[in-house]
């Protein structure tokens, strides 16, 4: 199984990760890129949605709600994102105000929760790690957001540093120590030449992958440890999308790497 998928960067809607082309059961992702006045409609039954506005402004409307002219960033490196949660069986329309780029995340849902606007001031920001694996991480769709499965945020990695380090995993139902959550990473870099390396491996040796990633690339993480490093002289943005019944950072660290945090 190839866990890497790539977005073409073309306008309109592009389905990137689907049930048919991935190893995941709880996550699908589209990328939507619209010019001013353009719109796309969604009406997919049995799913909840999380819209992460990567850049630009848009309006999100449905039968009983309207979030008008939302989004504050010029690009993925310009502060915290604006997000929208949309509950199960809720048709909606995305319309751009100027050019807008939006990650549309989908997950099977049992319960309905009302649409929610998550503005940048509601995003939780944390500094994680230290030294060469220190990074800023934001928690956008977090515990305060009513949802079935989503737990979503962003992190930024500078100049040759690591993220998701020490290597951790969240693929075993062993609460409160570890939760079972699927994950997807989406990457952008501050220069067109920028790149990094994303690893996915498990302790049994059944998975042992390393992928070169550039802007527009996605990595699906069905299980296992998943450290990432950006190349020197490049800064990286990553949207992380998690889904599972235990919404939160419930993970365990690779035993061989625990020495560094004792």
N, C-alpha and C positions, 0 to 999 in steps of 0.2 A: 504493500500500500504506500503510495506517495502522499505524504501529509502536506505537501506544499501546493498551494493554488495561487494564481496570479490574476490581478485585475488589469484589464487592458487600458484603463484610464479614459475610455470613451464616454461620451455624453449619454444621458438617459439612464436606464436601469440595467444592471448586469448581475445575474445570479452567479455568485462565486462558489459558495459552499452549500450544497444541497444534500438531501438524504440519499440521492442517487449517486453522487460522486465522492462521498466522504465516508469516514469511519465513525462519524458521530451520530447519536440518536436524539440528542437534545438541542442541537444548535444548527442553524442555517444562517447565512449572511448574504445580503445583496449590497452592492455599492450603487449609489444613485448620485449622478452628477448632472445638474440642471443649470441652464442659462436663465436669465431673468424672464419671468412670466411662464416658463415651462413647468409642467406638473406631471406627476404619476399618481395612479390610484392603486390602493391595496385593499383586497377583500379575500383573505385566506382563512378558512374556517379552522377552529381548533387550536389556534396559535395566539400567543402574546408576542408583542413587539417592543423592542427598545431602539430608538432612533438616536444615534450619536452624531451631532453636527460637527464634522471634522473642520469645516471652514464655511464661511459665508452666512447668509441669512435665508430663512424660509418661513412659510406659514404651514401649520399642520391643522387640518380641520376634519371633523366628523359630524355625525348627526347632532350630538349634544355638546360639542366642545369646539373651541377654536383657540389655538396658540399662534398669535399673529406676530410676524416679523421677529422671529427668535433667532439667536445665534450672534455671537460677538467676535469670533476669531477671524483673522485674515488668513491664518494657516494653522497647522497642527502644533506649532511651536509658540503660539500666541496665547498663552494662559489656559484657563480651564474651559472645558467644553460645556455647551448647553445640550441637554438630553430630554427626550420625551418617552414616557412609558405609555403603551396602548394595550388595553386588556383584550382578553379572548373574544373572538367573533365580533370585532369592531372595525367596520370599513373606515378608511380615512384617505385623505388626499394630501400629498406633499407638493407645495408650490414654491418655487424659488423667488427670492427678492434680490435680484442680481444673481451672480453665479453662486451655487451652493454645492457642497459635497457632503453626503450623508451616508453613514454606515447603518444599514437596516438589519437588525438582529432579530431572529425569530426562534421561538421555542414552543413545543407542545404545551398546552395549558389545560388544567382541570377547572380552576376557579376563575371567575371574572373579577378583575380589579379596575377601578375607574382610571381614565387617562390622567397622567400626572406630568407636569412640567418641572424639570430639575434644572434650575438656573445655576450659574457658576458659584453663587454664594452659598448654595446648598451642598456643594461638592466637598468631601472630606479630603484634606491633603496631608500626606505623611512623608517623612524622610526615612527611607529604609536602607539597611546595610551600612557599610563603612568603607573608607579607603577606596580601592579600585572597584568596589561593587556598591557604592553609595548611589542612590537615585531618588528622585522625587516621584511619588506615586499618588495618583488621585483615585478616589472611590466615588463614582458618579451614581450608578444604580446600586445603592448600598442597602444596609439593613433597614434604613428609614423609608425606603421605597417599597410600597406594596406590590408584590409580584409572586409568581409561582416559582420560577427557577433562576431568574437573572441575577447575576452579581457582576458588575461591569465597571471598568475604570481605565486609566491611562498611566503610562510611565514614560520618562524621558531618560535616556542614557547618553552620557557625554564621552567623547574622545577616547575610545579604546576601553571603556569600562564595561562591566558585566551587570546583568540584571537576572532576576529569578535565581539569585545566588545567595548563600549556598544552595545547590540544587535541591528542589523540593518536589513533592508530588501530592496529589489529592485524588486518588483513584480507588480508595478503600473505604467502606462504610464502617468506621471505627470511631464514632463520635464519643466524647467531644475532642478527640485528638486529631482525627482525620476525617474529612468528608469526601464523598464521591461526587466530583464535579468534572464535567468536560470543559475544555477551554480552546479558544482560538486566539491567535496573535495576528494583528495587522500592523504593518510597518510603513513608516515614511522616514526619509533622511533629509538633512538640511542642504544637501547638494545632490545633483543628479547622479554623480559618480558614487555616492555613498552606498555602503553595504555593511552587513554583519553576518554572523553565523549563529543559527538556531539549532540546538541539539534537542533530541528527544530520545530517551533511553529508559529501560527498566532494569531492575536488579536481576531478573531472571535471564537477561540477554536476548529475549525475544524481539525487543525493539532496540535498535542502536543506529540512529540516524543523525546526520548533520547536514543542514541546508544553508547554502548561501542565500541571503535575502536582500532585496532592494526595495525601493519605494513601490508600493502597490502589491507587495507579496503578503500572503496569508500562510500561517502554519496551524494546522489542526492538531490538538493534543488530546487524544482519547484516554491516555494513561501515561504514567511514567514521569521521570524527572525531565525538566525542560529549561536548562540554563541558556542564556543568550549573551553574546558579546558583540559590540559594535567596533568597526575598524578604527584605528587611530586617525585623528583629524576630522572625524565625522560625528555629528550628533544625531541621535535616533529618537523617533517618537514611536510608541507602541500602544495600540488599543488592545486591551485584554478583555475577552468576553467569556464569562464563565456561566455554566448552567448546571443546576442540581438542586435537590431538595434541601440540602444543608447550605444555605446561602451565607458565605463568609469565607475567611481565610483559615480553613481548617486543614493543615497540611503537615507532612512529616519530611524531615531532611534526610538526604542520602547519608547513611550511617558512616560511610568512609570519609565524609566531609564535615562531620560534626565537631571535630577537634577545634576548628577555627572559631567556634562560637562559645566555647567553654570558658 
